Amino acid sequence: MTSLSVVIPAYNEEKRLPGTLRRVGEWIEGQSLHFSELIVVDDGSSDKTVGVVEECAGVRLLRNPGNRGKGYAVRNGMLEALGDWILYTDADLSTPIEEAGNLYRAAIESSAAIAIGSRAIDRSLVSVHQSGFREWGGRAFNVVMRLVTGLKFRDTQCGFKLYRRDAAQSVFSRQKLDGFSFDVEDLYIAKKAGLKAIEVPVRWANVEGTKVSMGGAVKSFTDLVKIRFGK
């Protein structure tokens, strides 16, 4: 990999961002890249998230027009990114940034335009689990997702995905959903566009502080119908 953008969506992440930006920045510096950039997309935070980013040298800040949702934030960052490959990752680094290399190698070896991190392929890589309710809820969502959309992925919701830039432009320019089910929509768009996407096992550890509400979880199920039927 010679050119990489890392996109981090952030909503009220003033406490986690300093350590995350330091760790990601150090990892990027350790790679042999001709071009790199670290982008934080602020989703209308009400805390000091923006100030934290502005104090970090070399970090590019994008700001959404208010709190629009994770899907909106990721789309904003992915369409603005300039790297040949673009990774988006959660601010909590529940998947270690070092796993990006595994995604890239898997994509190259299989000639894929998209590589998504997966917690479901090898569950022994999950060192800290979510609550039983959330974990089983995620599995139920995946079953319904596969039935409704026809996608074969076992874990669409891991927030660690790598896109070749041309694929990112093609997919995210068509994305309509702003909520947490945007990941499914993007993979559905990619399938319809004939873009190869692969699922890669990654290390993962649950970090408390989820921003997925019960209402948001229910909406994710109803969004599947919108994705499948374009409504």
BABABA-464769 format. One record per residue (C-alpha): residue in one letter; x, y, z. Coordinates in steps of 0.5 Angstrom, whole numbers, plus 500, padded with zeros to 3 digits. Each point is the difference from the previous one (the first is absolute). Layout:
REM BABABA-464769
AXYZ...
//
This chain:
REM BABABA-464769
M500500500T503507498S494504501L495500506S495505503V497498507V493502502I497501507P493502501A500503507Y494503504N501502507E507496500E504506504K503494505R502495495L502504494P507502503G502493501T497497493L503506496R507499503R500492499V497501493G505505498E506496503W498494496I499504494E507503501G503493500Q497498493S504501494L495505497H501505494F494503503S495500506E495504503L496499507I493503499V495501506V493502498D496503506D493499500G498506504S503498507S498504506D506499503K507502499T501495494V502505495G505504505V504493501V500499492E502507499E506500505C503493496A505502495G499497493V493498502R494502495L494502503L493500496R494502503N493498499P494505500G498497507N499493502R498497494G502492502K505496499G499498493Y500507498A506501504V504494496R497502493N503507501G507498502M500494495L498505494E505505502A506496501L506500495G503493502D500495495W498495505I495503506L499497506Y494502505T501498507D496501507A503505505D500495505L505496496S496494502T504497494P507501501I503505494E505495499E495495497A500505494G506496497N496494500L494503496Y505503495R503493499A494496499A497505495I506500496E501492500S493500498S499506495A495503505A498507500I497500507A502496506I496500506G502498507S496494503R499498507A496494498I505496496D504498506R497502506S507498504L502507498V495503504S504502507V494504503H493498498Q494504500S494499505G496494498F494504498R504504495E504494498W494496498G496506497G506501496R500493497A492500499F501507496N505496496V495494499V495505498M505504495R502494496L493498499V497507498T506502496G503494497L507502503K504494503F505504505R500497507D501507503T499507496Q500504507C507500502G502507499F507498496K500500493L505502494Y498502493R504501494R498508498D497499494A495495504A499505505Q498505495S495495497V497498506F500506505S497504494R494496500Q499499508K493503502L500497507D503504506G499496506F503493502S498496495F504504494D505494500V495495497E498505495D507502498L501492499Y494499496I502506496A506497499K497493498K496503495A506504497G504494499L505502505K503494504A500500507I503495505E499499507V507500504P500497508V503506504R502500508W494504503A499502508N493503502V501507503E495503504G496506498T496498494K496506497V495495497S493501503M494495500G496504495G506500496A501493500V493499498K500505495S506496497F496494499T495504496D505503496L502493497V493501496K502507498I507497497R496494497F495504496G503506500K495504504
//
